[in-house]
Amino acid sequence: LPSQILLNNFLSDFPLVMLAGDRVDREMLQRPRRWRIGAIGRFMVVFGLLSVVFDLGLIAGLLWVWRAEAPLFRTAWFVESACSEMIVTFAIRSRIPAYRSAPSRGLLVSSLVALAVAVALPYTAVGQDLFLLVPLPRGVLALVLGILVLYFLAAEVLKRPFFRHFDI
């Protein structure tokens, strides 16, 4: 729904404002790299396609396993979409593994707050009345969590050969 899309954009963009003050890995300070528009385009295509794979996984699970009606489908999509944007940011914000690259406190805290709000909203009167979200059954929540974990891990694995090959 339009209100859900706007809320999703606000929740996922709020932490991304903190990227401007994020920490930079030492290796990037030792040898800064020039961003080339072609490399940025390839990055968008490769990681955009990766996102599509996991979006299709969520859609398949919701339609074929859960046989989700529209309100449940929209709510699961809202939660997964808002959370995936924030979670994948921690994988792709650095060339090195996420566990070795400490984000700024602002990025970390704002992301955790936005994640908590996105997951909690379907269980609140505000989320249900204003945004027409519905509580997610445990199985659907597990599906969303599984998709998020696999998406993060896949982005972590994919970024190594991507950055090595394209050297951006």
N, C-alpha and C positions, 0 to 999 in steps of 0.2 A: 504494500500500500504506500502511497506517497508519503504519509506521515512516518512510516517505518523507514523508508529510504532516507528521508531527511535526518531522522534521529540516528540512523546508522552512520551517515556521513559525519554528523557532528561527533558522535562517540569515537569513531575511528580516526578522525582528523585531529581531534583535540590533543592526543599524545604526540602526533606527528609534528606539531608546532615546536615541540621540544627538541626535534632533531637539529635545529639551528644551533643549539647550545650543547649538543652531544659531544662525548669524548671521541677523540680520533686515535686510532691505533698507532703505536710507535712506528711500525713499519711504513705507514703512510706518511708520517712526518719525515722519515729518513729519505724516502724516495717518493715524493709526490708524483702523481700521475695526471696526465692531461686527459680530460674527458672528451671523447670524440662522439659526435652525434650519431654516427653509424653504430658504434658500440652500444650506445644507450638504446637505440632502436632494437638491436639484437637482444639486449637484456630484456626489454619490454616484451618482445615476442616469446622468448624462451620461458621466462617466468610467468608470463600471461598464460601460455599454454599449460604450464604446470598447474596454475590455479584452476584452469578449466577442468583438468583431470579430476581434481578433488571436488569441484563443484558438481561435476557429473556423478561422482561417487555418492555425494549427499543426496542428489536428486533421485538416483536409482534406489538408494536405501529407503528414502521417504516414500517413494511411489510403489515399489515392488515388495518391500519387506513390511513397512508400516502401513501401507495403503492410506497415507495421510490425507485428510481432508484439508481444504484451503487454509483454515486458521492455524492448524498445526504445522502445515508445510511452510507458511509464511513466517511463523515464529521460529522454527528451526533454522530457516534460511537467514533470518535476521540475526540470530545469535551466532551462527557459524560465520556469516559474512563479516560482522563487526569484529569478532574475535580473530578471525584469520588475518585480517589486515594488520592488526596490532602484533600478533604473534609472529608472522612472517617478517615483519620489520626487524626483529631481533636476529633473524637468520641472515638477511640480505644487507644489513647496515654495515657489515664489515666483511673483508675478504677472509679473515681467519675464523675458526670455529666460534660460535656464539658463546660457548662456555669460557673462552679465553679472552673475550672482548667485552669489558665492562661498560655498560651503557651509563649515561649520566643519571644522576639521581632523579632529575625532573622527568626524563623519558621513562624510567622504570616506574616511578610512583604514579605518574599520570596514566600509564598503560594499565597498571594493576587496578586503578580506580575505574577506568573505563571498561575493563574486562569484567570487573565485579558488577558494574551497573548493567552491562549488556546481558549477563547471565541472570541477574536477579530480577530484572524488569518484568519478565513474563509471570512472575509469582507475586507481583504487587498490584494493588488497585490502580495505580497510575499507569502501569504498563498495560493492564487489561482494559481499562476504561478509555484512556486517551489514545493508545496505540493499537488496540485490538489484538494484543498478544495473548497467548494462552499458555498455561503451565505445560512444560515439556515432560512427558513420561520419562522415567529413568532410562529406558531403552533408547529413546530418541536422544536424550542427553548423552548417553554413552556413545551413540553413533556420531554425534557432533564432536565430542571430545576425541574420539578415535580419528576422525577426519583431520582435526586440528593438529594432533600429534604427528600423524603421518605426513601431513603437508609441511610442517616445520622440519621434520627429519629429511624429507625429500629435497626441500630448498637448501638445507645444509649440505647434503650430498652433491646436489647439482651445481652449487656455486663454485666448488673447487675446480672442476674441469672447465666450467664456463670462464672463470677469471684467468685460469692458466692459458686457455686457448685464445681468448680475446685480449688479455692483458690490459684491462681498463682499470 
